[in-house]
Amino acid sequence: MRKIYLFLGIMLVLGACSKDAMKTYDGDNYLQFVKVVTDSSVCSFLAYPNDNELEFPVEVEVIGLPSEREQEYKISVDQEKSTATTANYRLPEKFTMKPGKVRDTCRIAFIKTEEISNVALRLYLKLEPTADFMLGQTECRSAIIYVSNVVAKPNWWTDKVTRDYLGKYSDKKYRLFIQETGKADIDSDNVEELRYYSIIFKHYLQKKKDANEMVREDDGTEMTVALVVG
């Protein structure tokens, strides 16, 4: 009989702990950027030469349960870690998570200025706690975006991209790649996207070669793509 009482006592304690845990989970929602802070993004005007302003998407996500009401979250700019000024960007006045949603895309407006035609500028965003949200994982509380109108090797053109997809980087190749694909920024972990745009650029180079207009690098060598299409 003593064993039965002991068993029932343990079950009651475990049940109480479970309910407390659920209550805590329901009561606390955490917000974070979808990308970790070390995975910076690039907003480039190179693919949009006729535009003087671009909207750049930044995704945030809720770690917790969706709410039945609209919830407000806050994104601010860390001025000390940013080189971009208010002349180069504009943030929305208010950020809200829609009812029933656990992910939202806010759009930061970037403005083409003479400054970004000379150097890439850094915008360092950070989440701040609100009445609706606490802060999520430390590495996802900030986001870095580089805005520019300058041709320079992007962060996504990694050794893997060089080896398996687009081949050796050059400013001329990157400029032509943007011209032919309309893409200045690619997720280097997205194999399908990398392959798709590498094939488009490979076909462009082959078409020029077939027309006796081989595209050459500045040193005179043929411009090539590493991707082998079988």
C-alpha positions in Angstrom: 0.0 0.0 0.0 2.9 2.3 0.9 4.3 1.8 -2.7 1.0 2.7 -4.2 0.8 6.0 -2.3 4.4 6.7 -3.2 3.7 6.2 -6.9 0.6 8.4 -6.8 2.6 11.1 -5.0 5.3 11.1 -7.7 2.7 11.3 -10.4 1.0 14.2 -8.8 4.3 16.1 -8.5 5.2 15.3 -12.1 1.8 16.5 -13.2 2.1 19.7 -11.4 5.6 20.3 -12.9 4.2 19.7 -16.4 1.3 22.1 -15.9 3.7 24.8 -14.5 6.0 24.3 -17.5 3.1 24.7 -20.0 1.9 27.8 -18.2 5.4 29.3 -18.4 5.7 28.4 -22.1 2.3 29.9 -22.8 3.1 33.1 -20.9 6.5 33.9 -22.4 7.0 34.5 -26.1 10.5 35.1 -27.5 11.4 36.9 -30.7 14.5 36.7 -32.8 15.8 37.3 -36.3 15.6 34.2 -38.6 19.3 34.6 -39.5 22.2 34.6 -37.1 24.1 37.8 -36.8 27.2 36.4 -38.3 25.2 35.6 -41.5 25.1 39.2 -42.8 23.0 40.3 -45.8 23.7 42.5 -48.8 21.3 45.1 -50.3 22.9 46.1 -53.6 21.6 48.6 -56.1 23.7 47.0 -58.8 20.8 44.9 -60.0 18.5 47.9 -60.0 20.4 50.7 -61.8 17.2 52.8 -62.4 15.9 52.6 -58.8 16.8 55.2 -56.2 15.2 53.3 -53.3 14.9 49.6 -52.4 12.9 47.7 -49.8 14.9 45.0 -48.2 13.2 42.1 -46.4 14.2 41.2 -42.8 12.5 38.1 -41.2 11.8 37.7 -37.5 10.3 34.6 -35.8 8.5 33.8 -32.6 9.8 31.1 -30.3 6.5 30.2 -28.6 2.9 30.0 -29.5 1.0 32.2 -31.9 -1.2 34.8 -30.4 -4.9 35.5 -31.1 -4.2 39.2 -31.1 -1.7 41.5 -32.9 1.6 41.8 -31.1 4.1 44.6 -31.3 7.8 44.1 -31.6 10.7 46.6 -31.8 13.7 46.9 -34.0 16.2 49.7 -33.6 19.5 50.7 -35.0 22.8 50.3 -33.1 24.4 53.6 -34.2 27.8 52.8 -32.7 28.1 49.6 -34.8 26.6 51.1 -38.0 28.3 53.1 -40.7 25.0 53.9 -42.5 23.2 57.0 -41.5 19.6 58.0 -41.6 20.3 59.4 -45.1 20.8 55.9 -46.3 17.9 54.1 -44.7 14.3 54.4 -43.3 12.7 52.1 -40.8 8.9 51.5 -40.5 7.3 53.4 -37.7 5.8 50.3 -36.2 6.5 46.5 -36.3 3.7 44.0 -35.6 3.2 40.3 -35.6 -0.2 39.5 -37.1 -2.7 37.3 -35.1 -2.0 33.5 -35.5 1.4 34.1 -37.1 4.9 33.1 -35.7 6.9 34.8 -38.5 6.9 38.3 -40.0 8.8 40.0 -42.8 9.6 43.7 -42.1 10.9 45.8 -44.9 13.8 48.3 -44.5 13.9 51.1 -47.1 17.4 51.8 -48.4 18.1 55.0 -50.3 20.7 55.3 -53.1 23.1 58.1 -52.1 26.4 59.2 -53.6 28.1 57.7 -50.5 27.1 54.1 -51.2 28.5 54.4 -54.7 32.0 54.7 -53.2 31.8 52.2 -50.3 29.5 49.6 -48.8 27.8 50.9 -45.6 26.8 48.7 -42.6 23.4 48.9 -40.9 23.4 47.1 -37.5 19.9 46.2 -36.4 18.9 44.9 -33.0 15.7 43.6 -31.4 14.5 45.2 -28.1 12.1 43.6 -25.6 8.5 44.8 -25.6 5.4 44.1 -23.5 4.6 41.2 -25.9 8.1 39.7 -26.6 11.2 38.8 -24.7 14.5 38.4 -26.7 15.4 35.0 -28.2 18.7 33.4 -28.8 21.7 35.7 -28.3 23.1 35.1 -31.8 19.8 36.0 -33.4 19.1 39.2 -31.6 20.9 41.4 -34.1 21.1 41.6 -37.9 23.7 43.1 -40.1 22.9 44.5 -43.6 25.4 46.0 -46.0 24.0 48.4 -48.6 26.0 49.5 -51.6 26.2 50.4 -55.2 29.7 49.2 -55.5 31.1 46.1 -57.3 32.9 44.0 -54.7 33.1 40.4 -53.8 30.0 39.5 -51.8 30.0 37.4 -48.7 28.0 34.7 -50.3 30.7 34.1 -53.0 32.4 31.5 -50.8 35.1 29.0 -51.6 32.3 26.5 -52.1 30.6 28.8 -54.7 34.0 29.2 -56.4 34.8 25.5 -56.5 31.4 24.0 -57.4 29.3 26.8 -59.1 30.6 30.1 -60.4 34.3 29.6 -60.5 36.9 32.2 -59.6 35.6 35.6 -58.6 36.3 38.9 -60.5 34.5 42.2 -60.4 33.8 41.9 -64.1 32.2 38.4 -63.7 30.1 39.6 -60.8 28.9 42.6 -62.8 27.9 40.4 -65.7 26.3 37.9 -63.4 24.0 40.6 -61.9 23.3 41.9 -65.4 22.2 38.5 -66.8 20.4 37.1 -63.7 19.1 40.1 -61.9 20.6 38.7 -58.7 23.1 40.4 -56.5 22.5 38.4 -53.4 22.2 34.6 -53.1 21.8 32.3 -50.2 25.1 30.3 -50.4 23.4 27.4 -48.6 20.6 27.1 -51.1 22.0 24.6 -53.5 19.0 24.8 -55.9 19.2 28.6 -56.2 23.0 28.4 -56.7 22.6 25.8 -59.4 19.7 27.6 -61.1 21.5 31.0 -61.5 24.9 29.3 -62.3 23.2 27.5 -65.2 21.7 30.8 -66.5 25.1 32.5 -66.4 26.8 29.5 -67.9 24.3 29.5 -70.8 25.0 33.2 -71.3 28.8 32.7 -71.6 28.3 29.8 -74.0 25.9 31.8 -76.2 28.5 34.5 -76.5 31.2 32.0 -77.3 29.1 30.4 -80.0 28.6 33.8 -81.5 32.4 34.3 -81.6 32.1 36.9 -78.9 33.9 35.0 -76.1 33.7 36.8 -72.8 37.1 37.3 -71.4 38.5 38.3 -68.0 40.6 41.5 -67.8 43.7 39.4 -68.1 42.5 38.0 -71.4 41.6 34.5 -70.2 38.2 33.0 -71.0 35.5 33.7 -68.4 34.1 30.3 -67.2 31.7 28.8 -64.7 32.8 25.8 -62.6 29.4 24.1 -62.6 29.3 21.0 -64.8 25.8 20.4 -66.3 25.2 16.8 -67.1 
